[in-house]
Amino acid sequence: MMSLYEIVNLLKKHQTMDFDKASPLHPKARGIPVPTKGECSACKSCEEFCPTKAIQVKSETEIRLDYGSCLHCGLCVELCEEANLQNSGLNYSFSFHKEELIINFKNADFEVQDFPIPENVKRFQELTHKRGFNYREVAASGNVGVECELSASFNNVFDSEGQMVRNVASPKHADAVVFSGPIGKNMEGPLHTAWECMPEPKALVAAGTEAISGGVYTKGKEPKTPDLFISGDPPRPDVMINAFRYLMGKLKYSFQQSLKERLKTMKPDPSIK
């Protein structure tokens, strides 16, 4: 019977994702919230109830969204009685610059800014573009959500090692440190030690909203400014793998440009006036 199962599995089409064809948008995912109307009543319900204070309503026509602090929970969309905020389905909220994840919308639109690739990232890409990289993951007082998604990234669907991204047991064998959580006081030392163990060139990756902004907690001290910020609580396995490909220079991506293109295809909900 086992032989029969093996033959059937050999004949089945593989289920591993093709990351070269992967889309930043997913119709069944919430993604990040975006404003779709030029004006709102500025009731500030979204700002008041946002767990991480990622939203700031400046006026009836201006709203500031910090996607580095956004949990992708969809609560602001549920609370918006005017349906000004909608889930975009855009999941790829990662960048080399934390500032790129902060968007000031005016009349439901914004100007795309240019963010150059940092010099340290360029050196890291020269090392890893062809051969990939190893990383040591440090759980810095988080909720273990990122660790669960990183574990899932090695299954047969996502196959992180197929993209030449590998998790190792020691920072001495790693090219990068990927950390999650708001960096509690007791984890500042271990995170700094892991970082100092690695030779140059090396990269520091903030994985998840807590690692970027602290989330609902006070953010601790990082060894240095991260080279890559991956938003979400937690980010999905495919999102993190493509963020790693972005770090290696294998994926050309601009968060603000992708968001701008997504806004062009979104329309206000006609059922709510």
C-alpha positions as CSV (number, residue, x, y, z in Angstrom):
1,M,0.0,0.0,0.0
2,M,2.8,2.4,0.8
3,S,4.4,1.8,-2.6
4,L,1.1,2.8,-4.2
5,Y,1.0,6.1,-2.2
6,E,4.6,6.8,-3.3
7,I,3.7,6.3,-7.0
8,V,0.6,8.5,-6.6
9,N,2.8,11.2,-5.0
10,L,5.3,11.0,-7.8
11,L,2.6,11.6,-10.3
12,K,1.1,14.5,-8.5
13,K,1.9,18.1,-9.5
14,H,4.2,19.8,-7.0
15,Q,2.6,22.2,-4.6
16,T,5.6,24.4,-3.9
17,M,5.1,28.1,-4.6
18,D,6.8,29.8,-7.5
19,F,8.1,33.0,-5.9
20,D,9.0,34.5,-9.2
21,K,5.2,34.6,-10.0
22,A,4.0,35.4,-6.5
23,S,1.8,38.5,-6.2
24,P,1.9,41.1,-3.4
25,L,-1.9,41.0,-3.5
26,H,-4.1,38.2,-2.2
27,P,-7.9,38.4,-2.6
28,K,-8.6,36.3,0.5
29,A,-6.2,38.3,2.8
30,R,-6.9,41.5,4.6
31,G,-3.6,43.1,3.9
32,I,-3.0,46.6,5.0
33,P,-5.9,49.2,5.4
34,V,-6.1,52.1,3.0
35,P,-8.4,55.1,2.7
36,T,-10.5,55.1,-0.4
37,K,-12.5,58.3,-0.1
38,G,-11.2,61.8,-0.3
39,E,-13.0,63.0,2.8
40,C,-14.3,61.6,6.1
41,S,-16.0,63.0,9.1
42,A,-12.8,62.8,11.2
43,C,-14.6,61.0,14.0
44,K,-11.2,59.4,14.9
45,S,-12.7,56.1,16.0
46,C,-10.0,54.3,14.0
47,E,-7.3,56.3,15.7
48,E,-8.8,55.8,19.2
49,F,-9.2,52.0,19.0
50,C,-6.1,51.1,17.0
51,P,-4.1,48.9,19.4
52,T,-0.7,50.2,18.2
53,K,-1.7,53.8,17.4
54,A,-0.7,53.3,13.8
55,I,-3.4,55.7,12.6
56,Q,-3.5,59.5,13.0
57,V,-6.4,61.4,11.5
58,K,-5.1,64.9,10.9
59,S,-8.2,66.4,9.2
60,E,-11.2,65.4,7.1
61,T,-8.9,65.0,4.1
62,E,-5.6,63.8,5.7
63,I,-4.8,60.6,7.4
64,R,-1.4,59.2,8.4
65,L,-0.8,55.4,8.5
66,D,2.3,53.9,10.0
67,Y,2.4,50.4,8.4
68,G,5.4,49.5,10.5
69,S,3.1,49.7,13.5
70,C,0.1,48.1,11.8
71,L,-1.0,44.7,12.9
72,H,-3.1,44.0,9.8
73,C,-5.9,43.2,12.2
74,G,-8.7,45.0,10.2
75,L,-10.2,46.6,13.3
76,C,-10.0,50.1,11.9
77,V,-11.9,48.9,8.8
78,E,-14.7,47.4,10.9
79,L,-15.0,50.6,13.0
80,C,-15.1,53.0,10.0
81,E,-18.9,53.7,9.6
82,E,-18.3,55.6,6.4
83,A,-16.2,52.8,4.8
84,N,-13.4,55.2,4.2
85,L,-10.9,52.6,5.3
86,Q,-10.9,49.3,3.4
87,N,-8.7,46.2,3.5
88,S,-6.4,46.3,0.4
89,G,-5.2,42.7,0.2
90,L,-1.7,44.0,-0.1
91,N,0.5,41.8,2.0
92,Y,4.1,42.8,1.0
93,S,4.7,45.6,3.6
94,F,8.5,45.4,3.8
95,S,11.3,47.8,3.1
96,F,14.9,48.7,3.8
97,H,13.7,52.0,5.3
98,K,11.3,52.3,8.2
99,E,10.2,55.7,6.8
100,E,8.9,54.1,3.6
101,L,6.3,52.3,5.6
102,I,4.8,55.6,6.9
103,I,2.3,57.1,4.5
104,N,0.6,60.5,4.7
105,F,-2.6,60.3,2.7
106,K,-4.3,63.4,1.4
107,N,-7.6,62.9,-0.4
108,A,-7.0,59.2,-0.4
109,D,-3.7,59.6,-2.3
110,F,0.0,60.2,-1.7
111,E,3.2,61.0,-3.5
112,V,5.6,58.1,-4.0
113,Q,9.1,58.8,-2.6
114,D,12.4,57.3,-3.8
115,F,14.3,55.3,-1.2
116,P,17.8,54.2,-2.3
117,I,19.3,50.9,-1.3
118,P,21.6,51.4,1.7
119,E,25.3,50.7,1.3
120,N,25.4,47.9,3.9
121,V,22.6,46.1,2.0
122,K,24.5,46.5,-1.3
123,R,27.5,44.7,0.3
124,F,25.2,42.0,1.7
125,Q,23.7,41.5,-1.7
126,E,27.1,41.0,-3.3
127,L,27.7,38.2,-0.8
128,T,24.3,36.5,-0.9
129,H,22.8,37.1,-4.3
130,K,24.0,33.8,-5.8
131,R,24.6,31.6,-2.8
132,G,21.8,32.7,-0.4
133,F,22.3,33.2,3.3
134,N,22.0,31.6,6.7
135,Y,20.2,33.4,9.5
136,R,20.0,33.0,13.3
137,E,16.5,33.8,14.6
138,V,16.3,35.5,18.0
139,A,12.9,35.5,19.8
140,A,13.2,38.8,21.7
141,S,10.2,38.7,24.0
142,G,7.6,38.3,21.3
143,N,4.4,36.3,21.1
144,V,6.0,33.4,19.1
145,G,3.8,34.2,16.1
146,V,6.8,35.0,13.9
147,E,8.6,31.8,15.0
148,C,5.5,29.7,13.9
149,E,5.5,31.4,10.5
150,L,9.3,30.9,10.1
151,S,8.9,27.2,10.9
152,A,6.1,26.9,8.3
153,S,8.4,28.6,5.7
154,F,10.4,25.4,5.6
155,N,7.5,23.1,4.6
156,N,7.0,21.7,1.1
157,V,4.6,24.6,0.2
158,F,7.0,27.4,0.8
159,D,10.4,25.7,0.8
160,S,12.6,28.4,2.2
161,E,15.7,26.4,1.6
162,G,14.8,26.1,-2.1
163,Q,15.2,29.9,-2.1
164,M,18.7,29.4,-0.5
165,V,17.5,30.9,2.9
166,R,18.5,28.7,5.8
167,N,18.0,28.8,9.6
168,V,21.1,27.9,11.6
169,A,21.6,27.2,15.3
170,S,24.5,29.6,16.0
171,P,25.0,33.2,14.9
172,K,28.7,32.2,14.3
173,H,27.4,30.2,11.3
174,A,25.0,33.0,10.2
175,D,25.1,35.9,7.7
176,A,22.1,37.6,9.3
177,V,20.1,37.9,12.5
178,V,16.3,37.8,12.2
179,F,14.6,39.0,15.4
180,S,11.0,39.1,16.6
181,G,9.4,40.8,19.5
182,P,9.7,44.2,21.2
183,I,13.1,43.3,22.7
184,G,12.4,43.0,26.4
185,K,15.1,44.1,28.8
186,N,16.2,40.5,29.4
187,M,16.7,39.9,25.7
188,E,18.7,43.0,24.8
189,G,21.9,41.4,25.9
190,P,21.4,38.1,24.0
191,L,20.3,39.9,20.8
192,H,23.4,42.2,21.0
193,T,25.6,39.2,21.6
194,A,24.2,37.3,18.6
195,W,24.8,40.3,16.4
196,E,28.4,40.8,17.6
197,C,29.2,37.2,16.9
198,M,28.8,37.5,13.1
199,P,31.5,38.7,10.7
200,E,30.9,41.5,8.2
201,P,29.0,41.9,5.9
202,K,25.9,41.0,7.9
203,A,22.3,42.1,8.1
204,L,19.8,42.7,10.9
205,V,16.2,41.9,10.1
206,A,13.2,43.1,12.1
207,A,10.5,40.5,11.5
208,G,7.0,41.5,12.6
209,T,5.3,44.6,13.9
210,E,6.6,44.2,17.4
211,A,10.2,44.1,16.1
212,I,9.7,47.3,14.1
213,S,7.7,49.5,16.5
214,G,7.2,47.5,19.7
215,G,3.5,46.9,18.9
216,V,1.5,47.4,22.1
217,Y,4.7,47.3,24.1
218,T,7.6,49.7,24.7
219,K,10.4,49.0,22.1
220,G,13.7,47.9,23.5
221,K,17.2,48.7,22.3
222,E,18.4,47.2,19.0
223,P,22.1,46.5,18.2
224,K,21.8,48.8,15.2
225,T,19.1,50.1,12.9
226,P,17.7,47.1,11.1
227,D,18.6,46.6,7.4
228,L,15.1,45.1,6.6
229,F,11.7,45.8,8.1
230,I,8.9,43.2,7.6
231,S,5.6,44.4,8.9
232,G,2.7,42.2,10.1
233,D,1.8,40.4,13.3
234,P,3.0,38.0,12.2
235,P,4.1,38.2,8.5
236,R,3.0,35.2,6.4
237,P,5.7,32.7,5.4
238,D,5.6,33.6,1.7
239,V,5.9,37.3,2.7
240,M,9.0,36.7,4.8
241,I,10.6,34.6,2.1
242,N,10.0,37.2,-0.6
243,A,11.4,39.8,1.9
244,F,14.5,37.7,2.2
245,R,14.7,37.5,-1.6
246,Y,14.4,41.3,-1.6
247,L,17.3,41.5,0.9
248,M,19.4,39.3,-1.4
249,G,18.6,41.5,-4.5
250,K,16.6,38.7,-6.2
251,L,13.3,40.6,-5.9
252,K,12.8,44.1,-7.2
253,Y,10.1,45.8,-5.1
254,S,8.9,49.1,-3.9
255,F,6.3,49.2,-1.1
256,Q,5.1,52.7,-1.9
257,Q,4.9,52.0,-5.7
258,S,2.9,48.8,-5.1
259,L,0.6,50.6,-2.7
260,K,0.1,53.4,-5.2
261,E,-0.8,50.9,-8.0
262,R,-3.2,49.2,-5.6
263,L,-5.0,52.4,-4.8
264,K,-5.7,53.0,-8.4
265,T,-7.8,49.8,-8.6
266,M,-9.7,50.3,-5.3
267,K,-13.1,52.1,-5.2
268,P,-15.2,53.3,-2.2
269,D,-17.9,50.9,-1.0
270,P,-21.1,52.1,-2.8
271,S,-23.4,50.5,-0.2
272,I,-22.3,53.0,2.4
273,K,-22.9,56.7,1.9
